[in-house]
Amino acid sequence: MAKDFTYRGKSIEELKNMELKEFMKLLPSRKKRSLKRGFTEGQQTFLKKIDKALQGKIKKPIKTHVRDMIVLPKMVGLTIHIHSGKNFAQVMIQPEMIGMYLGELTMTRSRITHSAPGVGATRSSSAISVK
């Protein structure tokens, strides 16, 4: 049997019904302080988009550059496209992501793969046959 998700002893339904001030008390100090200072303009417009999506007014996916936004309980279940520096990464918000920053959910650096070393790159590369 699957265990129901709880965040600091509160279920998802309880978290969604909480006000922001009550939810802030459950967060760690850095995130609590970030929310206590208030939302930036970018975060406010992002929250307005989320509210419209929850009401069903927006059909397109929500795209955002706001990586410093904390995942709130009302975002659970939404698919958000988060900018990773070059393109938008599609992220489905799960209950386990509550309290994380959006930037933590997408990687900004990709793995670098190189082909064979060039001729004369180093002394050890001279041992590789050149075709």
C-alpha positions in Angstrom: 0.0 0.0 0.0 1.4 3.4 -1.0 2.1 5.9 1.8 0.2 9.2 1.6 2.4 12.3 1.1 2.8 14.6 4.1 4.9 17.8 4.4 5.8 18.3 8.0 2.8 16.4 9.2 0.3 18.1 6.9 -1.5 16.4 4.0 -1.8 18.0 0.5 -5.4 19.0 1.1 -4.5 20.7 4.3 -1.5 22.5 2.6 -3.7 23.7 -0.3 -6.3 25.1 2.2 -3.6 27.0 4.3 -3.0 30.6 3.9 0.5 31.7 2.9 1.5 32.9 6.4 0.6 29.5 7.9 2.5 27.7 5.1 5.6 29.9 5.7 5.8 28.6 9.3 6.4 25.1 7.9 9.3 26.1 5.6 13.0 26.3 6.5 14.4 29.7 7.5 15.9 30.8 4.2 12.7 30.1 2.3 10.5 31.5 5.0 12.5 34.8 4.9 12.2 34.9 1.1 8.4 34.7 1.3 8.3 37.1 4.2 10.0 39.8 2.1 7.2 39.5 -0.5 7.1 38.5 -4.2 9.0 40.3 -6.9 7.2 41.6 -10.0 8.2 38.5 -12.0 6.9 36.2 -9.2 3.6 38.1 -9.0 3.0 37.7 -12.7 3.9 34.1 -12.5 1.4 33.5 -9.7 -1.3 35.3 -11.7 -0.6 32.9 -14.6 -0.9 29.9 -12.1 -4.2 31.2 -10.8 -5.6 31.6 -14.3 -4.4 28.1 -15.2 -6.1 26.7 -12.1 -9.4 28.4 -13.1 -9.0 26.9 -16.6 -8.6 30.2 -18.5 -5.2 29.3 -19.9 -4.8 26.3 -22.1 -1.1 26.8 -23.1 1.7 25.5 -20.9 3.0 28.0 -18.3 6.5 29.2 -19.3 8.6 31.1 -16.8 12.1 32.5 -16.4 11.5 32.9 -12.6 13.8 30.3 -11.2 13.8 31.8 -7.7 10.2 31.1 -7.0 9.4 28.6 -4.2 7.0 25.8 -5.1 3.8 26.4 -3.3 1.1 23.8 -2.6 -1.3 25.3 -5.2 1.2 24.5 -7.9 1.0 20.7 -7.4 -0.3 18.9 -10.4 0.6 21.7 -12.9 3.1 21.3 -15.8 5.5 24.3 -15.8 8.1 25.0 -18.4 11.1 26.5 -16.6 13.9 28.3 -18.5 17.3 26.6 -18.1 19.4 29.3 -19.8 19.0 28.0 -23.4 15.6 26.3 -23.6 12.5 25.5 -21.5 12.5 22.3 -19.5 9.1 20.7 -18.9 8.5 19.9 -15.2 5.4 18.3 -13.7 5.1 19.6 -10.1 4.9 16.7 -7.7 3.9 17.0 -4.0 7.5 16.1 -3.0 8.7 19.3 -4.7 6.9 21.6 -2.2 9.3 24.1 -0.7 11.9 23.8 -3.4 13.0 26.5 -5.8 12.0 26.1 -9.4 15.6 26.5 -10.3 16.5 23.3 -8.4 14.2 21.3 -10.7 16.0 22.0 -14.0 19.7 21.7 -14.7 21.5 24.7 -16.3 24.6 22.8 -17.4 24.5 20.0 -19.8 27.1 17.2 -20.0 29.9 17.9 -22.4 31.0 15.1 -24.7 34.0 15.5 -27.0 35.1 13.4 -30.0 38.6 12.1 -30.4 41.5 14.5 -29.6 42.8 16.5 -32.6 46.2 15.9 -34.2 48.9 17.5 -32.1 46.6 18.2 -29.2 49.0 16.6 -26.7 51.9 14.3 -26.8 49.7 11.3 -25.8 47.4 12.0 -28.7 50.1 11.2 -31.2 49.8 7.5 -30.3 46.3 7.5 -31.7 46.2 6.5 -35.3 45.1 9.2 -37.8 42.8 8.1 -40.6 
